Amino acid sequence: MKLNPTLSLLILSGALLFSACDSNADKKKLVLPVFGEKKASETDTIYHTIGKFSFTNQFGETVNNKTVENKIYVADFFFATCESICPAISTNLKDVQKEFENDDSLLILCHTVNPLHDTVEVLNAYSQTYGAKKNKWHFLTGNKKEIYDLAKDSYLVNALEADGSPEGFLHSELLLLVDKKGRIRGMFDGTDKAQVQKLIKEIKLLKTESN
C-alpha cells in the first residue's frame, strides 16, 4: 500500500533541505544532490550513506554491501502479494533494466517488507513475472527488523507492518538512486512513468560524475 503522499513529500523535502547545504566546492564536483544529513570535517564533507546489510535474493544468493561496491543502484521496497502500487513499480522498473541491460555497473535491489511470506521461491516466481535478469535485478528477503531499519535509517523511507492498511503493509513508492559511494542521489515516484524516465536520465547523468 502506498504511503500517505504528505508523508512522502515531507521525507523528500527533508532530504532536499539537507542536500541544499553543500559547499560551492561540493557543487562543482557533484552533478546531482546528495540526500540525507551531512557533516563538515576539516578537509571534506561527510555524507549520509547506506548502512551495512546482508540479504538473500531470488536465487538463494547473498546480496550485501560487497555486491554493490563501486556500483550505481536503484533500491525500493515492495511485497509479492501487493495488488496496489507494487505491480506498477515493478513494471516501470522493467524500463530501467532494459535501458541498462548490458551495463554491469547498474543494479536494481527490491526489498520485501513481508519476508515471512516472500521466501526465495516466492521471489523467484515474482521476478520471472517481470523478466528480472540474474545479476542485474535482485529481489531480496531476510530479517524483517533489519529490512525495516534499513528502510528508515539508511534509505530514509518507511517500510512497516500496518494492521490498519487493506493489505497489511505500508511502504514507500519511492525509487532510491544510490551512487558508487553508497550515497542517495535521487528519489523518484516509482508509480509514475515520467518520474521513472527522469530516473533513467539521472542515472546517465550520475555516470558522468567523477568520483
C-alpha positions in Angstrom: 0.0 0.0 0.0 1.2 3.5 -0.9 2.3 5.8 2.0 0.4 9.0 2.6 1.5 11.4 -0.1 2.1 14.1 2.5 4.5 11.9 4.4 6.4 11.0 1.3 6.6 14.8 0.5 7.9 15.5 3.9 10.6 12.8 3.6 11.6 14.2 0.2 11.5 17.8 1.3 13.7 17.0 4.4 16.3 15.3 2.2 16.3 18.2 -0.2 16.8 20.6 2.7 19.9 18.7 3.8 21.2 18.5 0.3 20.9 22.2 -0.2 23.7 22.8 2.4 26.5 21.6 0.0 29.5 23.9 -0.2 30.4 25.5 -3.5 33.3 23.1 -3.9 31.0 20.2 -3.5 28.6 21.6 -6.1 31.4 21.7 -8.6 32.2 18.0 -8.1 28.6 16.6 -7.8 26.2 16.7 -10.7 23.2 15.6 -8.5 22.3 16.5 -4.9 23.2 14.2 -2.0 20.2 13.3 0.2 20.3 13.0 3.9 22.2 14.6 6.8 25.8 15.6 6.2 28.6 16.8 8.4 31.6 19.0 7.7 35.1 17.8 8.6 38.3 19.8 8.4 39.0 18.7 4.9 35.8 17.2 3.4 32.1 16.8 3.8 30.8 13.5 5.4 27.6 12.4 3.7 24.8 10.1 4.7 25.4 6.6 3.3 23.6 3.3 3.2 24.5 1.2 6.2 25.7 -2.4 6.3 23.2 -5.1 5.0 23.1 -8.7 4.0 20.0 -10.3 2.5 19.1 -13.3 0.2 18.0 -12.9 -3.4 15.6 -14.9 -5.5 18.3 -17.4 -6.3 19.3 -18.0 -2.7 22.4 -15.9 -3.1 23.7 -13.4 -0.5 23.5 -9.8 -1.6 25.3 -7.3 0.6 27.4 -4.2 0.5 30.1 -6.0 -1.4 27.6 -6.8 -4.2 27.0 -3.1 -4.8 30.6 -1.9 -4.2 31.6 0.5 -7.0 28.1 0.2 -8.5 25.2 2.6 -9.0 22.0 1.0 -8.0 18.2 1.6 -7.7 16.5 0.4 -4.5 12.9 0.1 -3.4 10.6 -1.7 -1.0 7.7 -4.0 -2.1 5.9 -7.3 -1.3 4.9 -10.0 -3.6 1.2 -10.1 -2.8 0.8 -6.3 -3.1 -2.0 -5.5 -5.5 -1.9 -1.7 -5.3 1.4 0.1 -6.2 3.9 -2.8 -6.4 2.8 -4.1 -9.9 3.1 -0.6 -11.3 6.5 0.0 -9.8 7.8 -3.4 -10.9 6.5 -2.8 -14.4 8.2 0.6 -14.5 11.5 -1.0 -13.2 11.5 -3.2 -16.3 12.2 0.0 -18.3 15.2 0.7 -16.1 16.5 -2.8 -16.5 16.0 -2.6 -20.3 17.9 0.7 -20.6 20.9 -0.6 -18.7 20.6 -4.3 -19.5 24.2 -4.6 -20.8 25.7 -2.2 -18.2 27.3 -4.2 -15.4 27.7 -1.0 -13.3 24.0 -0.6 -12.7 21.9 -2.9 -10.4 18.4 -2.9 -9.0 17.6 -4.0 -5.4 14.0 -4.6 -4.3 13.5 -5.4 -0.6 10.4 -7.3 0.5 8.5 -5.8 3.5 6.9 -9.2 4.1 9.8 -11.6 4.4 7.7 -14.3 6.3 5.7 -14.9 3.1 8.2 -13.8 0.5 10.6 -16.7 0.5 13.3 -17.3 -2.1 10.9 -19.4 -4.1 8.1 -16.8 -4.0 10.6 -14.1 -5.0 11.9 -16.2 -7.8 8.4 -16.7 -9.2 7.7 -12.9 -8.8 11.0 -12.0 -10.5 10.2 -14.2 -13.5 6.8 -12.4 -13.9 8.8 -9.2 -14.6 11.6 -10.7 -16.6 14.3 -9.9 -14.0 17.8 -10.7 -15.2 20.1 -12.6 -13.0 22.9 -10.5 -11.5 21.1 -7.4 -12.6 17.8 -7.2 -10.7 17.7 -8.6 -7.2 14.6 -9.3 -5.1 15.7 -9.6 -1.5 14.4 -11.2 1.6 15.8 -11.5 5.1 15.2 -10.5 8.7 12.2 -8.2 8.9 13.6 -5.9 11.5 16.8 -5.5 9.6 14.8 -4.6 6.4 12.6 -2.1 8.2 15.6 -0.5 10.0 17.5 -0.2 6.7 14.5 1.5 5.1 14.1 4.0 7.9 17.7 4.7 8.8 19.6 4.2 5.6 17.1 4.9 2.7 15.1 7.5 4.7 11.8 5.9 3.7 9.2 3.9 5.6 8.5 0.2 5.5 6.3 -1.3 8.1 3.6 -3.7 9.0 0.3 -1.9 9.5 -2.9 -3.7 10.6 -5.0 -0.7 9.5 -4.0 -0.9 5.8 -6.0 -3.0 3.4 -3.0 -5.2 2.6 -1.4 -5.2 6.0 1.8 -3.4 5.0 2.9 0.1 4.3 5.9 1.1 2.2 7.2 4.0 0.2 6.5 4.2 -3.5 9.9 5.9 -3.9 12.8 4.5 -6.0 16.1 5.5 -4.5 19.1 6.2 -6.7 22.3 5.3 -4.9 25.8 6.1 -6.1 29.1 4.1 -6.0 29.9 5.5 -2.6 26.5 4.5 -1.1 25.1 8.0 -1.1 21.4 8.6 -2.0 21.4 10.9 -5.1 17.7 10.9 -6.1 14.2 9.9 -5.0 11.5 9.2 -7.7 7.9 8.1 -7.6 8.1 4.5 -9.0 4.4 4.5 -9.9 4.9 7.5 -12.3 6.3 6.6 -15.7 7.5 10.2 -16.2 9.4 10.0 -12.9 11.0 6.7 -13.9 12.2 8.2 -17.2 13.7 11.1 -15.1 15.4 8.4 -13.0 16.9 6.9 -16.2 18.2 10.3 -17.3 19.7 11.0 -13.9 21.4 7.6 -13.8 23.1 8.5 -17.0 24.0 11.9 -15.6 25.4 10.3 -12.4 27.6 8.1 -14.6 29.3 11.2 -15.9 30.3 12.3 -12.4 33.9 11.8 -11.5 34.5 10.1 -8.2 
